[in-house]
């Protein structure tokens, strides 16, 4: 039996200072998997961190998750060479997966943060958007999406923080924030 495929794919961006960008992308992934579509998630910067999503994806059908990163926070003022190398690896991997066109949805989680930190080149991400196959849905997450990314996208959602318990000193909770 032939598996379902998208008739056409667009580029979506989830950005802003509010919570929920990665969660929105995973919600989309869950909906797509429910329809038999194949999803590939490439996490920029998050490799080595213990995020809840890495504990479940191998139990779900039609989804692959690959995380790149050192498992430490990146210093915005002075990123380590290893941070640059891993982000470039993530981008090269994304290019390969997108060009193959085997997956209906490709999520570049936190790619906007990698751009903000200067770990990947804006022109390279724009080239991914412009060069994606017609039937691939591309999703870019992370705060601080540059204007050029917003302009190149078809759908942009900005998560706005109205109130957050972090501002009262509450730490992140397993299963909720990570």
N, C-alpha and C positions, 0 to 999 in steps of 0.2 A: 504494500500500500504506500502510495506517495504521501510524504509528510506535508502538512500545511506550510505555506510560505506567504510572506507579506506580498501584497500587490505592489506596494511601493513603500519606501522608508524615508523618514525625515530626520533632521537633526534637532535634538532637544537639548536644552541647557537648564540645569537646576542650580541656581546660585543664590547669593544673599547671605546675610549674617545670621539668619534664623536657623533653627534646628530642622532637620528632616530631608536634606538633599539626597544623601545616600539612601535613606529609607524610602523616599519617593522612587528612586531608580530601582530598588529591590521590589517595591510594590509593582512597578511596571513589569519587571522580570517575572514575578510570580504570576501575574495575569497572562503573560505571553506563554509561560510554561504550561499553564492550564489549557491553552489552545494548541499545544503541540509544537510551539515555536522553539527554536534553539537560541540560547542566550550565552554570551561570553562577557565576563566581567574582568576588567584589568584595573587593579587598584594601584594608583600612584601613591607613594610615600607610606602606605599602610603596612607593608610587609614587616613581619616580625611582631606586630602588635596583636593582642588577643581580642579581636573583634568577634562578636557573636555570630555574624554571618558565615565565618569560616568553619564553624562547627556544624552547619546544617547543609551547605550546598552539595556536599558529596552524597547526601541522602535524597536529593531531589533529582527528577529527570530533566534532561536537556539544558543543564546549566554547568558552565565551567567558570571557576574563579582562580585567577592568578594574581598574587600580590607582590609588589616590588617595594623595597624599602629596608632600612636597617633596623627597624624596631625602636627607633629613637626619634625624638622630635627634631625637626630640621631647624637649624639656626638661620632665620631669615636674613640676618646681617652678613653671615659668613657660612654658607652651606659647605659641608664636607665634600670632597671630591667623590667619595662613594655615593653621596646623595645624587650628584649629577649623573654619575655612571648608571645608577639603577633607574633613574627617571628616563634616561635615554634608552635603556634596555626596554623599559615599559612601552615607550613610544614606538620603538622598532617592532616590538611584539604586536602592538595594536595595529600598526600598518599592515603587517603580515596577515593578521586575523581578518581585518576589514577587507583587504584586497582579495582574500580567498573567497569571501562571500558565502561561506558555509553556514554562518550564524545569522539569524534574522535580526537580532539585537546585539549590539556591542556597546557596553557601558565603560566609559573611561572615568572611573571614580577618583575624584580629587585632582583631575588633570588641571583644573583652573588654579588650584593651589600650587601645583608644580610650575605653572606659568608665572604666577605671582612671585615665586621664589627664584625665578630665572633658571630653573632646572631643565626646562625644555624651551625650544624656540617657538614663538607665536606662529611664524610662517609655516613651520612643520605641522602644527595642529590645524591651521587653516587648510593646508594641503590635504590632510586626512578628510576634513569635512567635504571639500570640493571633489575629492577623488573617490569617495565611497561609492560602491555599487548601488544602483537604483533601488534594489530590494532590501537594503540594509538600513535598519534604524540605528542611529548613532546617538548616544546619550553622554553628555559631558556634565560632571558634577563638580562642586567646590565653590567656595565663596570667592568673590572678586573676579568673576568672569570679565575679561577685557571687552571693550566696546566692539572690537573686530570679531570676536567670537559671537557676541550677541547679534551683530549684524549678519553674520554668516549662517546663523541658526534659523530654523523654521518656527520653533516654539521655545519660548524662554519663560521660566517660572522663577520669580525671585522670592525666596523665603525670607520674611522679615521678622526680626526678633522684636517682640513687644515686651515680653517679660521672661526672664530665665533664672532658675534657682542658682546657677553658677555665680550670679551677681551677689548672692547672699552667702557665698562660700560653700555651697553644696557641691560635693564631688560627684563625678560621673558614676553611674550605677551600671553594673553588669546586666545585660539584657535590655537596658533602656538606652543609655548613651553609647555603649560599646558592647 
